[in-house]
Amino acid sequence: MGKLVDMFSQARRTQNSGGMGFLGKSKAETKPRAAALVVELPTIEAGTIESTLKAGADGLLFRWDGKNSDALAPLNDAAEAVKKDNESATYGLQLAGGWEALERTHFEEFKEAGIHYILLPLNAPARFLSMKVKDLELVVTVPMRDGELYPNFIRNLTAFDQIAAVQLDFKFDESLSDLSIEDILHYRAVREAVRFPAMLDIPEDLSDEGAHTLAALGVQAVVLQAGANADKTEEQIKHIRELLEQIFQEEKDKTHMMQS
């Protein structure tokens, strides 16, 4: 099981507190959540990475346009600096360009820099799907498009077993809390078609109502884009994590009621 897929499963499990022996470092108990929480950071800085993880993020996502090869250099050192506090943190890299220059050696360098998964858009070269690098997973972005046949078209992604997950790039036209049952059925048709574990971008002002709508889509992770204000971002992380914990508990209670 890769680091990314492991993050999905760990989110729904209670992480017990405690350490190893008298010298073990104790950690606070982590409650299970309906989905893992990934935060997209604009820069790679040890201080920002540490504060974001401490606020409650399960993983971090960085963006690279393929132009500055030195931009990823600080990641490995930054990841090592906070590893003692969060060994399970998962790091992803969204590739936004520079396709023609990327080869297998670059993917190996991504892994060596501390990246666990690569996020690819649909217009990325298909050859990337065959660049298997051990412990480096591939995630493909799935946009929402009109048309009754679109779910059938996007279902073809399931033919590629190199894909570990998908990112649902739905770009909701209206607030999550305002979506109707009919609206959610269109999104759910695409989500069911791809079958892979799914990540979904969420708004920074996610409400309780929006979080419950989110639960209807059946995703394994949510992605929050960090803002310019670090303190505000940390507050958003804590708020969203609490919502995810609440939804998990409600789902658990509902299951118990149905079984009793």
C-alpha positions in Angstrom: 0.0 0.0 0.0 1.4 3.4 -1.0 1.7 6.4 1.3 -1.3 8.2 -0.3 -3.7 5.2 -0.1 -2.5 4.7 3.4 -3.4 8.3 4.3 -7.0 7.6 3.1 -7.4 4.6 5.3 -5.7 6.1 8.3 -8.1 9.1 8.3 -11.0 6.7 9.2 -9.1 5.1 12.1 -8.5 6.4 15.6 -4.8 7.0 16.2 -4.1 6.2 19.9 -1.9 8.4 22.1 1.1 7.2 23.9 4.8 6.4 23.3 7.2 3.5 23.5 8.4 2.9 27.1 9.5 5.7 29.5 11.3 7.6 26.7 8.6 7.3 24.1 7.2 10.6 22.9 3.5 10.8 23.6 1.0 12.1 21.0 -2.5 13.3 21.3 -5.2 10.9 20.2 -6.5 11.6 16.7 -10.2 11.1 16.1 -11.3 9.3 12.9 -12.6 11.6 10.1 -14.9 11.1 7.1 -12.0 12.0 4.8 -8.4 13.0 5.0 -7.4 16.7 4.9 -4.8 17.8 2.4 -3.6 21.5 2.2 -2.2 23.0 -0.9 0.7 25.3 0.0 2.0 28.0 -2.4 5.7 27.7 -1.2 7.9 25.0 0.3 9.1 26.3 3.7 9.9 24.2 6.8 8.1 26.6 9.1 4.9 26.7 7.0 5.0 22.9 6.6 5.4 22.4 10.3 2.6 24.8 11.3 0.2 23.4 8.7 0.7 19.8 9.9 0.4 20.7 13.5 -2.9 22.5 12.7 -4.3 19.1 11.6 -3.4 18.6 7.9 -2.9 14.9 7.0 -0.9 15.8 3.8 0.4 18.7 1.8 0.2 19.5 -1.9 2.6 21.6 -3.9 2.4 23.0 -7.4 5.2 23.0 -10.0 5.1 24.6 -13.4 8.1 22.7 -14.7 10.2 25.9 -15.2 12.3 26.3 -12.0 14.1 23.0 -11.3 15.4 24.4 -8.0 12.0 25.1 -6.6 11.7 21.6 -5.1 15.1 21.6 -3.6 14.0 22.7 -0.1 11.3 20.0 0.2 13.4 17.1 1.4 15.1 19.1 4.1 11.8 20.6 5.2 10.1 17.2 5.3 13.0 15.7 7.3 12.8 18.7 9.7 9.2 17.9 10.7 9.3 14.1 10.3 9.8 13.6 14.0 6.5 15.3 14.7 4.5 13.8 11.9 6.0 10.7 10.2 2.7 9.9 8.4 2.5 13.2 6.5 1.9 12.7 2.8 3.4 15.0 0.2 2.0 15.5 -3.3 3.2 17.5 -6.4 0.8 18.9 -8.9 2.5 19.2 -12.4 1.2 22.2 -14.2 3.5 22.3 -17.3 6.9 21.6 -18.7 5.8 18.2 -20.1 8.2 18.0 -23.0 11.3 18.1 -20.7 10.1 15.5 -18.1 11.5 12.0 -18.2 11.6 9.0 -15.9 14.7 10.4 -14.1 12.7 13.5 -13.1 10.1 11.3 -11.5 12.8 9.5 -9.6 14.1 12.9 -8.5 10.6 13.8 -7.3 10.6 10.7 -5.1 14.1 11.5 -3.7 12.9 15.0 -2.9 10.3 13.5 -0.6 7.2 13.5 -2.9 4.8 10.6 -2.5 2.4 11.2 -5.4 2.2 13.1 -8.6 -1.0 14.9 -9.7 -1.5 15.0 -13.4 -4.2 16.8 -15.5 -5.9 15.0 -18.4 -3.8 16.8 -21.0 -0.5 15.5 -19.5 1.4 13.1 -21.8 0.0 9.5 -21.7 3.6 8.2 -21.4 3.6 9.3 -17.8 1.2 6.5 -17.0 3.9 3.9 -17.8 6.7 5.6 -15.8 6.6 3.3 -12.8 8.7 4.5 -9.9 8.5 2.6 -6.7 6.6 4.3 -3.9 5.6 7.2 -6.2 1.9 7.1 -6.9 0.0 8.8 -9.7 -3.2 10.8 -9.3 -5.2 12.1 -12.3 -7.4 15.2 -12.3 -11.0 14.5 -13.4 -12.9 17.6 -14.5 -16.7 17.8 -14.6 -18.1 18.1 -18.1 -21.6 18.2 -19.5 -23.0 15.4 -21.5 -24.8 12.1 -20.6 -21.9 10.1 -22.2 -19.2 11.8 -20.1 -19.3 9.2 -17.2 -18.8 6.4 -19.8 -15.9 8.3 -21.3 -14.1 9.0 -18.1 -14.7 5.4 -16.9 -11.9 4.4 -19.3 -9.4 5.6 -16.7 -10.1 2.4 -14.7 -8.1 0.5 -17.4 -4.9 2.0 -16.1 -3.9 0.2 -12.9 -1.0 2.6 -12.4 -3.4 5.2 -11.2 -3.8 5.3 -7.4 -6.5 8.0 -7.0 -8.2 10.8 -8.8 -8.7 14.5 -8.0 -12.3 15.6 -8.7 -12.0 19.1 -10.2 -15.7 19.9 -10.1 -15.5 23.7 -9.7 -19.0 23.9 -8.3 -21.0 26.8 -9.9 -22.8 27.4 -6.6 -22.2 26.8 -2.9 -22.0 23.2 -1.9 -24.8 23.7 0.6 -27.1 24.9 -2.3 -26.7 21.8 -4.5 -29.9 19.9 -5.1 -30.3 16.1 -5.2 -30.4 16.3 -9.0 -27.2 18.3 -9.1 -25.4 15.8 -6.8 -26.6 12.9 -9.0 -24.7 14.4 -12.0 -21.5 14.7 -9.9 -22.0 11.3 -8.3 -22.3 9.7 -11.8 -18.8 10.9 -12.6 -17.4 10.0 -9.2 -18.8 6.5 -9.4 -17.5 6.1 -13.0 -13.8 6.5 -12.0 -14.1 4.1 -8.9 -10.6 5.1 -7.6 -10.2 6.7 -4.2 -11.1 10.4 -4.8 -9.8 13.8 -3.6 -11.9 16.9 -3.9 -11.1 20.6 -3.7 -13.2 22.4 -1.2 -13.9 26.1 -0.5 -12.1 27.9 2.3 -15.5 28.8 3.9 -16.9 25.3 4.0 -20.0 25.3 6.2 -21.7 22.5 8.1 -24.3 22.2 5.4 -21.6 22.1 2.7 -19.7 19.4 4.6 -22.8 17.2 4.6 -23.3 17.7 0.9 -19.6 16.7 0.5 -20.3 13.4 2.3 -22.9 12.5 -0.3 -20.1 12.5 -3.0 -18.1 9.8 -1.2 -14.6 11.2 -1.3 -11.5 9.9 0.6 -9.8 13.3 0.9 -10.5 17.0 0.7 -8.1 19.6 -0.5 -8.0 23.1 1.0 -5.9 25.8 -0.7 -3.9 27.8 1.9 -4.4 31.5 1.9 -1.9 34.3 2.4 -2.8 34.6 6.1 -1.2 31.7 7.9 -3.2 32.1 11.1 -6.5 32.1 9.1 -5.5 29.0 7.2 -4.7 27.2 10.5 -8.1 28.1 11.8 -9.7 26.8 8.6 -7.8 23.5 8.9 -9.0 23.0 12.5 -12.6 23.9 11.6 -12.7 21.6 8.6 -11.1 18.8 10.6 -13.8 19.1 13.2 -16.5 19.0 10.5 -15.0 15.8 9.1 -14.9 14.2 12.6 -18.5 15.2 13.1 -19.6 13.6 9.8 -17.8 10.4 10.6 -19.4 10.1 14.0 -22.9 10.8 12.5 -22.3 8.1 9.8 -21.2 5.7 12.5 -24.2 6.4 14.7 -26.5 6.0 11.7 -25.0 2.6 10.8 -25.4 1.4 14.4 -29.1 2.5 14.4 -29.7 0.6 11.1 -28.1 -2.6 12.5 -29.9 -2.5 15.8 
